[in-house]
């Protein structure tokens, strides 16, 4: 874990700064933190939460694209940062 924190310290700091800038703006924004993008076939609606993900699961690029369009059209999660994982038939959301 120490090594991972060291390796990813700068990228995570950049992400945190970008999220702070978005939050301070007067814009309507939604941040989607997509986990483990894959080239697999669509698997179904991804799980999105404002909290931490209990169990990350691979997310197909097709499912990610569908989710991003839905978020832009519905604006249900305006001014929220979402953690997104792929559809996992064995896990409860």
C-alpha positions as CSV (number, residue, x, y, z in Angstrom):
1,X,0.0,0.0,0.0
2,X,2.8,2.4,0.8
3,X,4.2,1.9,-2.7
4,X,0.8,2.5,-4.4
5,X,0.2,5.6,-2.4
6,X,3.7,6.9,-3.4
7,X,3.1,6.1,-7.1
8,X,-0.4,7.5,-7.3
9,X,0.2,10.5,-5.0
10,X,0.5,13.1,-7.8
11,X,-2.4,11.8,-10.0
12,X,-4.7,11.7,-7.0
13,X,-3.7,15.2,-6.0
14,X,-4.4,16.4,-9.5
15,X,-7.9,14.7,-9.4
16,X,-8.6,16.3,-6.0
17,X,-7.6,19.7,-7.2
18,X,-9.8,19.4,-10.3
19,X,-12.8,18.3,-8.2
20,X,-12.2,21.3,-5.9
21,X,-12.2,23.6,-8.9
22,X,-15.4,22.1,-10.3
23,X,-17.0,22.4,-6.8
24,X,-16.1,26.0,-6.5
25,X,-17.5,27.0,-9.9
26,X,-21.0,28.1,-10.4
27,X,-21.5,25.4,-13.1
28,X,-23.8,22.4,-13.0
29,X,-21.4,19.5,-13.0
30,X,-21.3,15.8,-12.3
31,X,-18.0,13.9,-11.8
32,X,-18.0,10.2,-12.7
33,X,-15.1,8.3,-11.2
34,X,-15.1,5.3,-13.6
35,X,-13.3,2.2,-12.2
36,X,-11.5,-0.5,-14.2
37,X,-12.7,0.3,-17.7
38,X,-12.7,-2.8,-20.0
39,X,-13.2,-3.6,-23.6
40,X,-15.8,-6.3,-22.7
41,X,-19.4,-6.4,-24.0
42,X,-22.0,-4.3,-22.2
43,X,-23.1,-6.0,-19.0
44,X,-26.0,-3.8,-17.9
45,X,-26.6,-0.6,-15.9
46,X,-23.5,0.3,-13.8
47,X,-23.7,1.0,-10.1
48,X,-23.1,4.6,-9.1
49,X,-22.7,5.9,-5.5
50,X,-21.6,9.1,-3.8
51,X,-20.0,6.8,-1.2
52,X,-17.1,4.5,-1.4
53,X,-17.5,1.4,-3.5
54,X,-17.7,-1.8,-1.4
55,X,-16.6,-4.0,-4.3
56,X,-15.1,-2.5,-7.5
57,X,-16.0,-4.4,-10.6
58,X,-14.9,-3.9,-14.2
59,X,-16.9,-1.5,-16.3
60,X,-17.3,-1.8,-20.0
61,X,-16.6,1.3,-22.0
62,X,-20.0,0.9,-23.7
63,X,-21.7,0.9,-20.2
64,X,-19.6,3.9,-19.2
65,X,-20.7,5.8,-22.3
66,X,-24.3,5.0,-21.7
67,X,-24.1,6.2,-18.1
68,X,-22.4,9.4,-19.1
69,X,-25.1,10.2,-21.6
70,X,-27.8,9.4,-19.0
71,X,-26.1,11.7,-16.5
72,X,-25.9,14.5,-19.0
73,X,-29.6,14.2,-20.0
74,X,-31.2,13.7,-16.6
75,X,-29.0,15.9,-14.4
76,X,-30.1,13.7,-11.4
77,X,-26.7,14.0,-9.9
78,X,-25.9,17.7,-10.5
79,X,-23.0,18.9,-8.3
80,X,-22.2,15.4,-7.1
81,X,-19.1,13.1,-7.5
82,X,-20.0,9.5,-8.2
83,X,-17.9,6.4,-7.9
84,X,-19.0,4.0,-10.6
85,X,-18.4,0.3,-11.0
86,X,-19.6,-2.2,-13.5
87,X,-22.7,-4.4,-13.1
88,X,-21.9,-7.2,-10.7
89,X,-24.7,-9.9,-10.6
90,X,-23.3,-11.4,-7.4
91,X,-23.2,-8.1,-5.4
92,X,-26.0,-6.0,-4.0
93,X,-25.7,-2.2,-4.8
